[in-house]
């Protein structure tokens, strides 16, 4: 008999669920435990208010411009096109940076300050002002919030995606995050879109004459950093990846569910393209690098991660994420 009042409560909650918030005024702070630090997210539904209508979450990581507000708009637009605004919480975290080297974001009180380039937020580096934190802790905290059954009792699927520098973040986050297997009831998937580089799992790279062949890199003497983090697994001295063994990093990227979402026209060295020697060792363009890396994981590590190439898109997150191929992947 108690099922009847419980069902009534659930139906009432659904009936009075707040509509999605779709403007950039929709923000809240994510605290990092007892450290005193916090970081900002844009989100379409509050992360601390019970919401049984939510069955899916989409976490969208911005590019090097740290324009989380724009990526939130893109995520909301994609959710609208997928008819998923009411049952999906769209979240866009902001990795704010004020490091004196070209990144001058205004920081709020106790806001984590992430390095802008080099060993930066995109590769799991520690915060400048809270060294106990690394940038992957941010997404870990978001996932822990989503796993709370008292807040999201019906949430089943979480997609973590990033484009460009955000794609770099996600490609390495999937390797180094410790929380994936610790959140029962959540199907967490990773969608990597158009990064400039990847972390290879051994010293081989695509052959210059045949990108489908992988051989020991021949120019290691002149390009001494080609196999160092974040381009390879060596010299992981700080941050999230330093806490794990090479075997753990390999296991995570090969066993966890990953999809590569690439652009057919992302073939030019534009928009922050990484033309350093360790990046060029991975291929001549973002499209070529993504296709080669997926083939490498399949051939050498038996990881058949799907690859979707979006036609007629260049290096443009809005074009990619609102395309029909992407909608089927982002909103399973």
WOVEN-V468343 format. One record per pair of residues at least 12 apart in sequence whose C-alpha atoms are under 7 Angstrom apart, sorted by sequence separation. I is the first residue (numbers start at 0). J is the second residue. D is the distance in whole Angstrom. If there is no record, write none. Layout:
I	J	D
I	J	D
This chain:
27	39	6
28	40	6
114	126	7
123	135	5
203	215	4
204	216	6
26	39	7
27	40	6
102	115	6
113	126	5
114	127	7
202	215	6
203	216	5
232	245	7
26	40	6
27	41	7
75	89	7
112	126	6
113	127	6
120	134	5
202	216	6
26	41	4
59	74	7
74	89	6
97	112	6
111	126	6
112	127	6
309	324	6
25	41	6
26	42	6
96	112	5
98	114	6
112	128	6
268	284	7
25	42	6
95	112	6
96	113	5
98	115	7
111	128	7
267	284	6
23	41	7
25	43	6
95	113	6
96	114	6
111	129	7
266	284	5
71	90	7
94	113	6
96	115	6
266	285	6
71	91	5
265	285	6
266	286	6
70	91	6
170	191	6
265	286	6
21	43	6
169	191	6
20	43	5
263	286	7
19	43	5
20	44	6
67	91	6
202	226	6
262	286	6
19	44	6
67	92	6
166	191	5
261	286	6
67	93	5
94	120	7
166	192	5
41	68	7
166	193	6
167	194	5
170	197	7
171	198	7
65	93	6
157	185	7
166	194	5
261	289	7
65	94	6
155	184	6
156	185	6
157	186	6
158	187	6
159	188	6
160	189	6
161	190	7
162	191	7
163	192	6
167	196	7
41	71	6
65	95	7
155	185	5
156	186	5
157	187	5
158	188	5
159	189	5
160	190	5
161	191	6
162	192	5
163	193	5
164	194	6
167	197	7
198	228	7
201	231	7
55	86	6
56	87	5
57	88	6
58	89	6
59	90	6
60	91	6
155	186	6
156	187	6
157	188	6
158	189	6
159	190	6
160	191	6
161	192	6
162	193	6
163	194	4
198	229	6
199	230	6
200	231	6
54	86	6
55	87	5
56	88	5
57	89	5
58	90	5
59	91	5
60	92	6
162	194	6
163	195	7
198	230	4
199	231	5
200	232	6
53	86	4
54	87	6
55	88	7
56	89	6
57	90	6
58	91	6
197	230	6
198	231	4
199	232	7
16	50	7
52	86	5
53	87	5
196	230	7
198	232	7
53	88	7
146	182	6
135	172	6
13	51	6
13	52	6
139	178	6
146	185	7
135	176	7
121	164	6
44	88	6
121	165	7
23	68	6
43	88	6
263	308	6
42	88	7
43	89	5
121	167	6
122	168	6
258	304	6
259	305	6
260	306	6
261	307	6
262	308	5
263	309	6
42	89	5
43	90	7
121	168	4
230	277	7
253	300	7
257	304	6
258	305	5
259	306	5
260	307	5
261	308	5
262	309	5
263	310	5
264	311	6
42	90	4
258	306	6
259	307	6
260	308	6
261	309	6
262	310	7
263	311	6
264	312	6
265	313	4
41	90	6
42	91	6
122	171	6
200	249	6
253	302	5
263	312	6
264	313	4
265	314	5
40	90	7
41	91	5
262	312	5
263	313	7
40	91	6
41	92	6
225	276	7
262	313	6
40	92	4
225	277	4
262	314	7
39	92	6
40	93	6
224	277	6
21	75	7
39	93	6
222	276	6
38	93	7
222	277	7
262	319	7
175	239	6
19	84	7
175	240	5
19	85	6
18	85	7
189	256	6
190	257	6
191	258	6
192	259	6
193	260	7
188	256	5
189	257	5
190	258	5
191	259	5
192	260	5
193	261	5
188	257	6
189	258	6
190	259	6
191	260	6
192	261	6
193	262	7
190	260	7
37	109	6
38	110	5
36	109	5
37	110	5
38	111	6
175	248	6
35	109	7
36	110	6
37	111	6
174	248	5
36	111	6
204	280	7
205	281	6
174	251	5
195	272	6
204	281	6
173	251	7
174	252	5
195	273	6
173	252	6
211	291	7
210	291	6
196	278	6
211	294	7
205	291	7
195	285	5
194	285	6
193	285	6
193	286	7
193	289	7
46	144	7
53	151	6
54	153	5
55	154	5
49	149	6
50	150	6
51	151	6
53	153	6
54	154	4
55	155	6
56	156	6
57	157	6
58	158	6
59	159	6
60	160	6
61	161	6
62	162	6
49	150	4
50	151	6
51	152	6
53	154	6
54	155	6
55	156	5
56	157	5
57	158	5
58	159	5
59	160	5
60	161	4
61	162	6
62	163	5
63	164	5
48	150	6
49	151	6
51	153	6
54	156	7
55	157	6
56	158	6
57	159	6
58	160	6
59	161	5
60	162	7
62	164	4
47	150	6
62	165	5
61	165	5
135	239	7
60	165	5
133	238	6
133	239	6
122	229	6
124	237	7
125	238	5
124	238	4
123	238	5
124	239	7
123	239	5
123	240	7
162	316	6
158	329	6
77	320	6
73	317	6
77	321	5
76	321	7
81	326	6
77	326	7
